[in-house]
Amino acid sequence: MVKIVGIGGSLRSASYSQQALEIAVKRVEALGAEVNILDLRSLNLPFCNGEDDYSEYPDVQLLRETVKQADGLILATPEYHGSVSGVMKNALDLMSFEHLDGKVAGLISVLGGQSNSNALNHLRLIMRWVHAWVIPEQIAIGQAWNTFSSDGKLLNEKISERFDKFAQSLVDHTRKIRGCS
């Protein structure tokens, strides 16, 4: 079975990135994958200082082991100042090749302004650097305040179709690359 870990890169309580992640997770689960969400809002993670030992932070071990055991990732980040959130970057920096090498990753960015691909391109570079495989389908949601209903549902059918294609691609590519059934 395909095992996916979803990570949302926002600490905001009503995060659009988290809402997008949850939509992606439901679509991936509908295709038969097992998905575990690591909610960075509930983890106690230190700033990465380049060390390998964070024994005083058990959530670093939880992050590392959960990702290491997964076949793939869904990374959903808000776009801040034209790039990934510091929270997402820090979580990725707390891991190494040991945890990320060979993972299949699907990328989502959410921003308040016009949709663009800056955060997605930066995440793609980061993931390539740690030898992960990024699927070609990606989702960039601009004007997030106008994309989700008050109960977290998508208001735009074209974006909803992109989530379907994203989920299918992530599951299919993970099965191929990781040899999962």
N, C-alpha and C positions, 0 to 999 in steps of 0.2 A: 504494500500500500504506500502511496505517496504521502510523505510527511512534510508539512509546510509550517513554517513559523512566520507569523505576521508581527511586524514591529512598526508602531506609529511614532513619529518623531516630533510630537507636540506634547507639551505639558498642560495646555489649556483644557479646562474642564469640559467645555462644549466644543471640542476640537473637530473641525471639518476633516482634518487628516484622519482622525480616528474613525469618523463616520465613513469615509471612503474606504478605509481598511476593513471595517466591518462588512461593508457591502461586498468587497472583493472576497473576503473570507467565506461569506455565504455562497457566493457563486462557485468558489473552488470546492467547498464541501459538497455542493450539489453534484459535482462531478466525481465524487467518491474519495476525495483526498481527506486526510486527517489534518486538521489545522489547530495550532496552538498560538494564541496571541500573547506576546510579552508586552505588557502595558508599562511603558517607561515611566508613566505617572505614578505607578505604585512601587517601582523599584528604587532602592537606595544605591545609586551608582556614583562613585567619585569622579572627579575630572581625571581623565587619563593623564598620567605623568610619565608615560614611557616605561614604567616598571612592569614586571610580569606578575608580581605577587600583590594581590589585593585581598589577603586573607581576612582583614578586618571588615570586608564588605562581602558578605555571603551572596548578595544579589549579582555580583560580578560572576561568580562561579555558576549561578543559576542561568544567567544570560549565555555564558560560554557553552555550558553543557547542553542547554536546550537547543541552541543553534547547531552545535556539533552533531547532535543526533538527528537533525532534520535533513531532508533531501533538498529543500528549497526554501525561499524566503519571499515574503511580500514586504516591501519597504515603502511606507507612506510618509511623506514629509511635507510640512508646509514649506513654502519658499520664502525665505527671509533674506532681504537685501541681495536678491539674485542668486541664491545658493541654497543648499540644504540647511536645515536647522542645526544649531549647535548640539542639541540633544541627540539628534540622529548621528551626527558625526562622532560625538563622544562615545556613544554606544558601539559604533563600528570600530573606533580606535581602541576600545577595551578588549577587542578580539584580535585574533591573528590568523595567519594562514591555516593553522591547525583547526580553526573553527569554521572558516569561510571558504577554503579551497574546494572547488568542485561543486559548490552549491549553485542551484538554478535560481535566479532572482527576477522578480517582477517588480517594476517601479511605478510609484504613483506620486505626483506632486499636486499640491493644492495651494492656491493663492487668491488673494482678494482682488487683485487687478486682472489685467488681460492675461490669458493663458500664454505661457511660453515654456521652453524646455530647459532653462538654465539649471534648475535643481536636478532634473532628470539626467542631464548630461554630466553633471558633477557626480551624481550617484553612480552612473555608468562607469566613469573613470575610476572611482574608488573600488567598485566591485571587480572591475577588470584587473586592477592592481593586485587584488588578493586572490586572483585566479578563479573568480566566480563566473558563471555563464548568465548573462542578462538576456532575457527574451526580447525579441524585436518589438512586441506590442508594449506600449506604455500608456499611461493615462496622465494627462495634465488638465486639471480642472481650474479654470479661471473664474473669477467672480463667484467664489464659493458661496457667498451669502445668498446668491440667486440660483443655486444649483440643488440645494437640499431643502426638503420640507421641514417643518418644525419637529417631525418625528423621525428625521434622518433618512427619508426616502429620496431617491433621485427624481427631479422634476423634468429632466430632459431625456427623451427616449434615445437620442443618438449617443449620449454619454452612457446610458444603460446598456446599449448594444456594445459599446467599447469595453465595458466591464465583462460582458459575456465572452467576447473574443480574447480579452486579457486572461480570464480564468482558464479558458480552453487551452490557450497557448502555454500557460504556466504548467498545467497538468500534463499536457502532451510532451512538452520539452523535458520536463522533469522525468517522466517515464523513460524517454529515449536516452537522455544523458546519464541518468543515475541508475538505469536498469530496473526501475520499479514496475510492479504490476498494477 
